[in-house]
Amino acid sequence: MKVLFYSNAREYTSGEKSFEAEDTPCVRALIDLLGEHFGVKLKKFLLGDNTCFILVNGKGIMTTGGLDTPLHPDDKVEVLPLVGGG
């Protein structure tokens, strides 16, 4: 599956825009894999409250099972940082 990182999420990936993941059954396992590959700071960012949205095939994981959202080889996962404004 393809994981895409947008905007300041790339600060935690050394500028990498995407990552190819294999054999990852759910979002929780994907976050563990990404943490192993890119480091603990990315994992904390992904698991932090109010830091980012994670979408699987365009749907936010908060509506598809949270961290237990199942993943398949042809899925697209997007990491979108929250943007503040006022």
Residue pairs with C-beta under 8 A, 6 or more apart in sequence:
1 20
1 21
1 22
1 24
1 30
1 71
1 72
1 73
1 74
1 75
1 76
1 77
2 18
2 19
2 20
2 21
2 75
2 76
2 77
3 18
3 19
3 20
3 21
3 30
3 34
3 77
3 78
3 79
4 17
4 18
4 76
4 77
4 78
4 79
5 12
5 13
5 16
5 17
5 18
5 19
5 79
6 78
6 79
6 80
6 81
7 80
7 81
7 83
8 81
9 45
9 52
9 79
9 80
9 81
10 16
10 17
12 38
12 39
12 41
12 42
12 45
13 19
13 38
13 42
14 38
16 38
19 34
19 37
19 38
21 30
21 33
21 34
21 77
22 73
24 30
24 33
24 71
25 70
25 71
26 65
26 67
26 68
26 69
26 70
26 71
27 54
27 56
27 61
27 65
27 66
27 67
27 68
27 69
27 71
27 77
28 67
28 68
29 71
30 71
30 77
31 43
31 46
31 47
31 67
32 43
34 42
34 43
34 46
35 42
35 43
35 46
45 51
45 52
46 52
46 54
46 79
50 82
51 81
51 82
52 79
52 80
52 81
52 82
53 60
53 79
53 80
53 81
53 82
54 60
54 61
54 77
54 78
54 79
54 80
55 61
55 77
55 78
55 80
56 64
56 69
56 71
56 75
56 76
56 77
57 75
57 76
58 76
58 78
61 67
61 69
71 77
